Amino acid sequence: MQITAAVVRERSGPFVIDQLDLDEPRADELVVRVVASGMCQTDLHGRDGYYTTPYPAVFGHEGAGIVHAVGRDVRAFAPGDHVVMSYPWCGACPNCMHHQPAYCVHAFDLKMNGTRADGSTLVAKAGIQVHSAFFQQSSFGTFAITNERFAVKVRPDAPLELLGPLACSGQTGAGAVLNVMRPNPKDGIAIFGVGAVGLSALMAAKIAGCDPIIAVDVHEHRLKLARELGATHVVNHTGRIDVLSDIRSLTGIGVRFSLETSALPAVFREAIEVLMPAGTCVLLGSARAGTDTSFDMKFLQEGRMIRGVMQGDSIPQEFIPKLVDLVMDNRFPIERMIAFYELNDINQAAVDSAAGHAIKPVIRMPA
């Protein structure tokens, strides 16, 4: 079938709207009519050649839509089902077998190679392959194919145009808090970087009853929104020489938890050093290979922990429906961070995202 999609033809090139031919679904795959797809920094990093995805390519990995067709062996989904397309995992490696799909040892290739595991693509142009299967979905198009293992059925009364970001930034931030930190009420948390991931973590921290909730960022409009969404204190990092003193003046002994989203080594060190004894720092920022940082080893001897988290340590089929319920109960107001763009305006969405003007761009597909 023919679809409309945004194609990047060269490194750092623009998104070009084009007509492509979508492959037939295999026995264990779904064809999804994409209603909307969030735009994440990972999509822009893919566009700019940070990963192994060849060109031409279709990106997008926060897709939500309606099942259009299913492969012959699919039993859990049917046409008309509302779904969110989440991250891929192989299902056979040691981590997948231990129910840790977020840490699948083959995840990078499945996400970034632009092909199915067997090297085939999902779309073509005049018989020539266009690299797709980005995160095994490539959802910057009117239709997408995904494996049934990566799809999550969601309640039909929830607005699909809001749900795509739950696939990545939403479950990454919220899952870091609710699945990994598991704070008790009144535990303090400092969140360094309140973009879409950080704000998702902040809303989860509010749900968990954290206090104080300290938001740190360089954009005043993000800090304003952070306060409206539950931050008890905000710190503008711009030009600040000693952010740690600001936070310690609020907490005395530091915070039980901290979360770092920028992947900047200096900020990561601040997120570590703001911890109280026995505190935990979670790194969510996606650093490029070879990015080094340092910290005081003696500081860690007081029971402090540092760990990286991917995809919120979540099982999407379990966690995303819980987030959807929170959205519908107005306890996870994800719409507050979303800016909508039509597919034809996808390049403006990328500009606004890179400049920090749009916290979470969401691309709506033409009907």
JOURVEN-V273948 format. One record per run of one state. SS is the DSSP state (hx for helix, st for strand, lp for the rest). FROM is the first residue (numbers start at 1). LEN is the number of residues. If there is no record, write none. Layout:
SS_FROM_LEN ; SS_FROM_LEN
This chain:
lp_1_1 ; st_2_7 ; lp_9_6 ; st_15_8 ; lp_23_6 ; st_29_10 ; lp_39_2 ; hx_41_7 ; lp_48_9 ; st_57_1 ; lp_58_4 ; st_62_9 ; lp_71_11 ; st_82_4 ; lp_86_8 ; hx_94_4 ; lp_98_3 ; hx_101_3 ; lp_104_3 ; hx_107_6 ; lp_113_10 ; st_123_3 ; lp_126_2 ; st_128_4 ; lp_132_2 ; hx_134_3 ; lp_137_4 ; st_141_1 ; lp_142_1 ; st_143_5 ; hx_148_3 ; st_151_3 ; lp_154_6 ; hx_160_8 ; lp_168_1 ; hx_169_13 ; lp_182_7 ; st_189_4 ; lp_193_3 ; hx_196_13 ; lp_209_4 ; st_213_5 ; lp_218_2 ; hx_220_10 ; lp_230_3 ; st_233_4 ; lp_237_6 ; hx_243_9 ; lp_252_3 ; st_255_6 ; lp_261_4 ; hx_265_9 ; lp_274_1 ; st_275_9 ; lp_284_13 ; hx_297_4 ; lp_301_4 ; st_305_4 ; lp_309_2 ; hx_311_3 ; lp_314_2 ; hx_316_13 ; lp_329_5 ; hx_334_4 ; st_338_5 ; hx_343_12 ; lp_355_5 ; st_360_5 ; lp_365_3
